[in-house]
Amino acid sequence: MATHWVAKDWGSPEHWELVEYEVPAPVHGEITVRVRAAGMNPADRKHLAGPRDGVALPVPIGYEISGEITAIGPDTSIGSGPAAIGDEVVAFRVSGGYATDVTIPAEKAFAKPAALTHPEAANLLLVGTTAAEMLAVTNAKAGETILLHGASGAVGVSVLQQAARLGVRVIGTASPARFDEVRRFGGIPIAYGEGLADRASDTAGGAIAAALDAVGTDEAVDASLELVAARDRIVTIAAAGRARTEGFRWIVGSAPASARFRDSIRGELVSLAAHGMLEVPVARTYPLSEAVEATRFLAGEHPGGKIALIP
């Protein structure tokens, strides 16, 4: 019998339960995956904070997994092409990834990059596609300098790596303890705090073409607005209210345009990781049974990398 985590009520993860369930056999267009690692993201908790339209309790938890195929529906290929039982895959935007086994739409699965461990692979695509969209909507170009708030976080580290491939120079905010991490991935670190806009401007030594906000603080938004004149070249993933009132971009994966873009970029990111050009730092792993405790750690200010649950 398989097990998975479900939310029995809205609100705190204290309402989550690990329960046994029958994994449905895959039909055409589906595969069943034995989960070797489940990626953890703040959205896992946020999306269960209160009732949502079209979502009924109990809700299976988790959007990202890495594992191996144990069953394939008739005449079915995965997102990266033909597949066979036993193949290792990574999948993103699934439902119920906090599980030992799960049946998912086959198009959401891609051949797992051999260069990544299962915990790394299980955390590749949500942050990777988010970072790619932030760079795309701000039209970051080779030779430009951009400001990245939260450069040492999971999304920030992916932005740094993808920006470097584009030839974009990144000034990234972080705590001094995380400066080496920002430098390791090609960024120029500066401390957040009082005087941020002046520090960023001095470090840039010229125009800052765009600002990408992965933290959502008023300080980050204020500095972005001061330094970047074009509102369509400022984007946030965490300050929706300010974006609406100030007229700059806010992106979220559930928006149709974002979903289309993120689906379109999955294969490219998997290929980059397979060729060793996209790393996924992992801070810690937890047994699947300790998902609630892992969520508390993830909610801390600086987990220092991604977190994975191991069945």
N, C-alpha and C positions, 0 to 999 in steps of 0.2 A: 504494500500500500504506500502510495506517495504521500508526502506532507507538503503543506504550504501555509504561509502566513496570510491571514485575512483580518481586515478591520471589521469588528462586529458593531461598532458605533463610531460616530464622528468625534473628532477631537484628539485627545492625547493618544500616543502609542500604547499607553497602558490598556487601551481597549483592543489591542491587537491580540490575536490568538494563533498558535501553531496547531493546525488541525490536519487529520488524515483526509484524503479525498481520492476519488477514482479519476485518473487521468483519461480524458476522452481519447479514443483512437483517432488518428488523423484521417481526414477525408481529403478529397482532391484540393490541392492548394495549401495543405497543412503538413507540419512535421511535429514529431514529439522529440523533445530534447531532455537528456539527463543533465541536470545543471551541475556544473563543476564550480561555478562562482556566480554570485549575483551582485551586480553593481549597486551601490547605494548613492542616492542623490537627495538634496533637500526637497525636491518635488515629491518624493515618495511620501513624506510627512505632510507637506503643505496641501497636497491634493486631498488629504483626508481630514483636514481641519474642520470642515463643515460640509453640509449637503451641497451636491452639485447636480445640475440638470442632467437627466439621463443616466445617473449612476445610482444603483440601488445596493444597499447593504445586504449581506457582507461583501466587502470589496477585496479581491485578491491584490496583493501589494507587490510592487517592483516592476521596473521598466526595462532593465538591461540584464542580459545573461551571457555567459560563455559556457559551452558544454559540448556534448556529443549527441549526434542523431541516433535515436533508438527505433524510430518508426517513421515511414514516409507515406503520405497519401498517394493514391494512384496518379500516375502521369504528372508528377510534381517535381519542379525544380525550385531551388532557393534563389535568393536575390543575386547571388554571384554566378549562378548557372547550375548544371547538373550536380546532384549530390547522392551519397550512398549512406546506408546505415553504418555507423562508426565514425563518420566524418566529424571533425571538430568545427563548430560554428560559433559565431558571435551574433547576437540579435539585440535589436534596439526598438523601443516603442512597442514592447509586448505588454501583456497584462498578466500579472501574477508571477513575476520572476523570482520572488523570495520563495523558492520551492526546491524540492528534490528533483522533480520532473514536471514538465509543462508542455502542452500542445499549443503551437503558435502558428500564425500565418507564415508560410514558407518564404514569402517575398521579404520578410523582415530579417531573414538570416543570411549571413555571408560567411564564406570560408574563414575560419579563424586565422589571423596572422601567426605564423609559427614563431615570429620574433617576440611575441607577447605571451606571458603566462596567462592562465585563466583569470586570475584577479585583475590583471591589467586589461585584458581584452574585454572583460565584463564592464569596464569603466571607460571604454574608448569613445563611444559614439554620442552619448548625450552631450558631454562637454565638447567633444570635437566638432559636432555639427553646430552647436551654439556659437563656438568661437569662429567657425567659418562664416556663419551668417553675420556676426558682428562686423567682421572685416568686409564682407560683401556689401552690406547695406550702407556702410560709411565710405565705400568706394576707395579703400586704402590702396595706394599705388606705390610702385617701386620708387625709391628716392625720397619719399615723404617721411616726416616724423609724426608719430601719433602718441597720444597719452592714453595709457591703460591703467585704470583703477582696479586694484586687486590682482596685481601681476603674479603673485606667488600662489594664488588659489588654483583650483583645478581648471576652471575655464581660462584663467589668465595664462597658465602654463601652456595650454593648447594654443591660445592666441599668439604667444611669443614664438612658438615653433612654426606656426603657419605663416606669421608675418615675416619671419626670417626667410622663408622660402620665396616670398613675394618681393623681397628686397626692401621691406618697410622697416624703418628704424623705430623702435618702441622705447619710450620712457615709461617705466612702470612703477606704480606706488606699491609699497610693501613696508612691513616692519623691518628695522635694521637686522634683526635676527634672520630674516629671509632674503637678504640682499644677494647672497651667494646663489640661491636658487634662481633668482631672476637673471643674474649674470650667466648662469649655466645654460639657460635657454635663449641667450642672445639679447636680453633686455638691458636697459640702463636703469638701475634702481634709484628711486628717491623715496624719502620717508613721507608718509601722510602726516597730517597735523597742521598746525597754524603756519601760514605762509606757503601753503602748497602751490598755489598758482604761480607765485614768484619763483619758487624752486624749479618748477616744471619749465617755466619760460627761460630761466637762466641756463638750465641744463640743455634745453633744445637749441639754444643759440640761433634761433630763427623761428619761423612760423610753425605752429602745431596745426597740422591739417585736419585732424579728427580726434575725437575722444571716445573711448570705449569704457563703459562703467559696468563692472561686475560686482560692485559692493553695495551701491544704492544709498550711500550716505549723502546728507545735504552738502557736506564738504566736497565730495567728489563731483556732485552735480554743479555746485557753484563754480568750482575751478574749471570745469568743462565749458560752462557758459561764458566765463570770462576769457578763456583762451581760444575758443573756436567760434568764429562768427557765424558760420553756416549751420543752422539748426539740424539740417538733414545729414550732417556729418558728425552728429553726436548721437550715441545709442546707449541705452541702458537695458539690463535684464532684471534690474532690481528696484527701480524707482519709478514705477508706473504712474503714480500720482504726479510727481514732478514733471514727467514727460508730457502728460496731458495738459497741465497748466502752462508749461513753458514752451511747448511746441517742438520738442525734439523726439527722436525715435525711441520706441519701446518695443522690444520683440519678445515673443513667448512661443514656445513650441506648439501650443495648441491652436494658434492662429493659422488659418488655411495657407496663407502665403509662406509662413515660416515652415509649416509642415512639408509643403511641396519642396522648398529649398533644401531642407534637412534630409529629406528622402533622396533628393537628387545627388547629394554630396557624399552619401555613405560609402559607396564603392571606392571613391577616390581616397577617403581617409583610411579605409581598410588597407588599400594598396600602399599608402605611405607608411603605415605601421608595419606592414609585411616587409618593406624594404629598409626598415630601421630608421625611418625619417620622422617618426612621430612616437614619442615616448608617453607613457601614462604612469606618473609616479603614484605609488600606492603607499599610504601611511600605515595601514593596519588591516588585518583580516580578523573576522570573528566567525565562530561556528554559527550555522544557520539558526540554531536554537537560541542564540543571544542577540537576535535582531533588535529587540527593544533597547538593550544596553548599547549596541552599536549606534543606534539612532541618537542616543544621548551624546555620544562622543562626536558624531557628525555635526550635531547642533552647536558644538563649541566654536569659538571664534576662529581658531587656526588649527584645523586637524592636520595640516602639513602634507596633504595628498589625499588620494581617493581611498575609499573603504570598500571591502568586499565581504560578503557572507559566503561561507564555505559549507555546503551540505555534507 
